Each structure stands twice: as C-alpha cells, then as structure tokens.
C-alpha cells in the first residue's frame, strides 16, 4: 500500500511540518508501505517527489524544488502537479500539516471530495479545534473549565482600540496572553503585562490572522494528554512541560529544543483522571477521530483548565504526543501504523454511509 505523505504548507508552521514529516518517514514500516512524497511550498505549489521504499539517508529528500525548463532553470528535484493528481487507488494520505490550509479542515475537505482515505481528524473537528475562539465557545457550552478569554477581531481593533482595551482590562487581569485564533506551535503568541504590550501583542497576532484571542495569564503547570481512536477513544497518562521560563516561544520549542518533559507528570491520581475525562469529552464533542493532544493548565490548587485541543500535534523526535504513547507501551512505528488503520476504517465507514 502507498502512503502519500503531504507536508510543508503555506502556514507559519511550515518548518514544523518538515520536522514532523522527517520523523514520520523514519518510523514508517517500509516492509508494508511505500511512501510518496508530496510537498506544498510556502507559495502553495504542490510538488511530487520521489517514491520511497526505504528509510531516507537524511532530511534533504524532503526539500523539493521545481522550475520551468530553460537555460536558467534550477535543479529539478520534483514534479509540479495539481492537487487532484495525488488521487490513487490503494493509497492513504498522511497530512503532516500544521496550521491553516492543513490542520483547519481545508485539506480534509479536499480529500473528502477527492474520495481518498487520510490520517487524522475530519473536517468538523479540524476546523473547530484549529479555531481557538470557536473551541472556547463549544467547550464553554459543554461545561469544561477554561481560563477567562476575550475574542478580538482585527476590524474591531482598528475601529476602536480604546473599547478593546476596556473589554480586556474589564474582564482580565495582567498578565495576559495574546494568540492568533488559527495558529499553533506558539507562532504569533505574546505575553502582555500592560496596555502598551497588549497593543504590540495584538499587532503581532494580526500578522498571522484577522482574529485573535486574549486569555487570562496564570501561574500554572502545563499538562498534556494524548488521545487516540475513532469511536473507541483511548487516552494516555498526562505528561508535563517543565518550564524554566514563563512560556516557551517557537524558537524554544523547535529550534533550541529547550523543553524538558516529565512523563508521566507527577500529579495526584484524581487530577490524572479528571484530565483524561475532560480530554475525552472535548475530543468527542468536537467529533475527533484518529488523534489529538489535549493541553491543560494546572494551578498549585490543582485547578484544571483546558487550554486547547490539537488535532495534528507535532511528530518530531522530541514531541510530546508520541512520547506519551511510548510511555504507555505503544512504540512510535506502531503508533503510526495504528493511525493509518484508523484512517482507513473511518474512510470505509463513511463510504458505507454514502451507500445508504
């Protein structure tokens, strides 16, 4: 069977996708699969690369280029294709894409129309979980505890900054965290201790999205739960990101690799149980399938606040999601195999629905 590894993308998490894709490439069972590389450039070009029958020697295989034939043509290492040309029989797409145009339901909707099985969450879960504002409202309606927040549209900010300041300062206490509504991996996130920093943080967030969210900052540990399954949903024990700074930005997570993880987290059994129950409830409400990572804040009073649900968590060699499952006895390669089977099962089920 062929796995079509879809990676890169136009979002601010393009480079994270390459890191995840290389880790996945090194863990796939090549005695069962061949892997077709399909790279999406930052400009949105789709480039078909080599068909791999064994583990690549290095990550260079992922860096695909293309150019029109001519005297000044670059070295061509891939073939420019239209997106629909990825359709093949006896193949499943593994979209190792993070952020908008990859993790937000757009690719998932395209693959549904194309009629191809794929790994991970469907359109609804992908779109909802990617949008921090919509996720907050849905989980709020379900009674899942979250930190206070204020959604801020760019149009509202441009029209009346003073009103936005009053809304934020009337509902929240500094420090606050400002995030683009549709990004992850700490891209575009800033901490604000005062009004001037809040203004700068909003301007930074609007570089990536027209919608932002301002959240109450609090002294808390960061606890994460990994989720796996379609109807039969399983969760891991919690892991903890052990911080030696107040919060980790993009460089800390993916460039400097400064993050220390405690797996399993040293927390009371009742907190473990509550985190697992809340993660499973959120996953079910958002119509999750395949995989997700659920992130929480835990205060020194053992108050648990759900932060977000990530439907395509990082797959780098130092990512929390695969490490949490490894702690449960599920090895990296076996985890990927299970995700492939979950994607195939979900596709078969949906095809049966169409027949009815």
N, C-alpha and C positions, 0 to 999 in steps of 0.2 A: 504494500500500500504506500501511497505517496503522501507525505506531509508538505503542504505549501506553507513555508514559514514567511509570514508577512511582517515586516519590521521597518523601522525608520519613522516616517510620518512627518506631517507639517507642524506639529505642535512644539511647544517649548520643551517637551520631554523626548525629543528626537534622539539625543545621545544616550539617554537612559534606555531607550528601546534597543539600541545597538548592543549595549552591555548585557541586557536580558537575553537578547537573541543568541549571542555567542555562548552564554551559559547553557541555554536550551540545546543548542547544537551539539554541545559536548556531552549531553546526558541522554540524548535520544538513542533508542536501541536500533542500531543500523542493521541488525540481523533480521528485523521485521519491516523496516521502513527505508525508503529513500526520501531525501529532503530537497525540495525545490525552493531555492531562494528567490524571493520577490521583495525588492527594496522600493520603498516610497521615499523619494527625495524631499528635501525641505521645500522645494518648489511644487511638489505634488506630482512629479513624474513617477510612473511605475516602471521599474527596470527588472527584467527577468535575468537572474544569474545562473550559475551552474547547478546541476543536479548532483547532489552529494550522496555517495553510497558508503561513506565512512567519515569518521570524525576529522574535521579540518585541522591542518597543522597550526594555523594561527588565525587571528581575527581579521586579517587582511581580506579574506574571502568575502566578508560582509560589505566591504567598501566598493560598491559597484558604480561605474561611470558609463556614460554613453555619449556619443557625439555623432553628428551627421558626417557622412563620408566626405572627405575633401583634403586639400593639401595641408590645412592646419588642424586636422582632426586630432583629437586626443586619443590615447589608447582606449580602445573599447573593451570593457570587461563585462558588459551586459547588453541586453536587447531591450530597447524601449517598446513597451506594449501598452495596449489599452487595458483598463482594469478587468473588463469582461473576459479577456483572454486567459485569465487564471483558471477558468472553469475546466475541470477534468473529471472523468469518471474515476471511481476508486481512489478518491483523494479527500483529505480533510485539511481545512485551513487552520493554521495556528497563528492567530493575530497577536503577535507580541508587540502591541502598540499601546502607548500610554498617552493619555490626554485627549484633547479634541481631535476629531477626524480619525479616531482609532479606538478609543475606550468609551465613547459617548453615544453609541448606538448607530452612528452613521455607517461604519464598516459593517456592523452586524446586520443592519437593514439591507445593505447592498448584497451581502452574502445570502440573506433570506430570499431576495428577489432572484438572485443567480441560481438558487436551489442547491447550495453547497453546505455540507456539514462544517461546523467550526468549533473550536475550543472556546469555552468561556460563556459568560452571561449573554442573554438575548438582548433584544432591542430595548425593551422597557427597563430592565434592571441596569443596563449600561447607561442609558440616557439619564435615568433618575439619579443613580449613585454618582455619576460624574458631576451633576449639578448640585453643589453644596447647599444652595438655597432650597431647592425642591426636596432634597433629602431631609433637611431640617424640618420642613413643614410636615412631611409624611411621618417621620419618626415622632414628632410632637403629637400628631393626631393619634398615634399608637400608644402614647403614654411612656415612651422611652426617654429617660432623663438625659438632657443635654445642657451645655453651658448656654447662658443667655446670648443672643445674637441680634444684629441689625442688618438686614439686606440693604444694599445701596446701589442703585442703578447709576451708570455714568451720566445719563441725561438729567437725573435728579441732582447729582453733584454739580454739574455745570450750571444748572438753572439756579440753584440756591444753596451754596456751600454752608452758609450760616445755619440753615434749617437742618442740614445733615449733622453738623457739629452738635446742635441742640438735641437731636434724636439720639445720637450715640452717647453723648455725655449725660443725657437724662435716663438712659437705660443701663449703661455700663459704667464701670469704674476703671480708670487707667491702672495698669497697662492693659491694652487690648491688642488683638492680632487681626491683621487685615489680609484677606486672601482673595485671589480671583475666584469666581464661582466655579469655573470649569477647568482647573488645572490641579496637578498633584506634584509629588516629589519636591515639595517646598518651593516650587518655582513661583516667583512673584509675591511671596509671603513676607510680611514685615511686622515687626513689633513696634507699637507706638506708646510712648509714656506721657505724651501731652498733645495739645491741639496741633502744633506745628508738625510733629512727627506723624500724626494721624493724616494730615493733609498730604504729606510726602508719601505715606504708605498707600493711600488711595490712588494717587497718581501713578505709583509703581504698579499697583494691581490692574489699573486700566490700560497698561501697556499690553496686557495679555487677554483681557476680557472686558466687555461692556457692563458686566455685572460683578459686584464684589460683595463680600460679607465681612462684617466686623464682629469679632467674637470676644467675649469676656476672657481676659487672661487670668490664670490662677496658678498657684503653686501646686503642682501635681506630678505624679509619675505617669509615664506613657506606657500603657498596657495594650498588647495586641493579641488577637485571636485569629487563627486561620480556619477557614471554612471550606468544606469540600462536599460536593454532591449535587444531585438534582432533587428528586423527591425525598430520598434518604439522605438527610443532611448530617454531616459529622463535623465536630469542632475539635480543636486541639486544646491542650493546656495553654495558659497565657504565657507570652514572652514579654520582657520589659526592655525598653530602650533606656539604658543607664546613662544619664546626662551628666556631663561635667561643665556644660554651658546651659544657658536658659532655653535656647531652642536651636535645633540644627537646620541650617540652610542647605541649599542644593549642593554646594561645594563640600560641606561636611559629610553629606550622605554618599555622594557618588565620585567625588574627585579625591578628597583627602582620606576618605574612609575612616573617619574618626569615631564612628559609632560603636559603642560596646553594647552587646546584648546579653541579657540574663534569661536563659531558657532552661527550665521553666521559671517564671517570675516567683519571687519569694513573697507571696501574698496569702492571706487566710483562705481556707477552703471555701468559705461561703462567698468570698469575692470572686474566686475562680468560677464557682457555679453560677453566680449572677452574670458574670461576663459572658460565659458560654450561652446562657439562656437568652440574654439580650442580643448577642451576635446572631444566634439562630433566628430569633424573632424578626430582627431587622432584615436579615437575608431573605426570609420568607415573604415579608411584607413587600419588599422590592422585587419579588419574583426572581431571586437569584438562582443561578444554575452554574455548574462547573466549579467555580472557585471564587473566593473573595477573602479579603483580610479586613477584619473589623478592628478599629482603633478606639481606645478609650483613654480618658484621663482619670486618674485615681488620686484623691486627696489624702492627706495624712489622717483624716477621719474615716477613711475607707468609703468615701462617697464616690460612686462610679458614674462618669458622664461619657456617653457615646460620642465620639468625635466624627468619624466618617466610616463609610464602607467603600473599600477599593476593589473594583471588580476585575482588575488586571494588575495585581501587585507585582512589584519588581521580582525578577528571576535571576538577578546577579548572584555571584558566588557568595556574597555576604548579605543577601536579602533575608528578611525575617520570615517570609511565608514558607519557603522550602525548608528552612531550618526548624521551624515549628513542627512541621510534619516529620522531619528526620528524628526529632526528639520523641515522636510518637511511634517510631519504628518504621516509617514509610520513607524509603530512600528516594533520592532525587529522581533517578531514572524511572522508578516505579510510580512516583507521583505524576510524572509527565505521561506515562502510559495510562494511568487511571483517568487523567484529564482528557486524553484522546478518546477513550472508551465512553466517557460521559458525554462528550460532544457528539459522538456517533449515535448513542442511544437517544439523545434529545432530538436529533435530526430525524431518526426513524419514527419517533413518537409524533412529531409534528407532521410528517408525511402521512401518517395514518389519520390524523385529524382532517387533512385536506380530502381524503377519500370519503369521509363521512359527510 
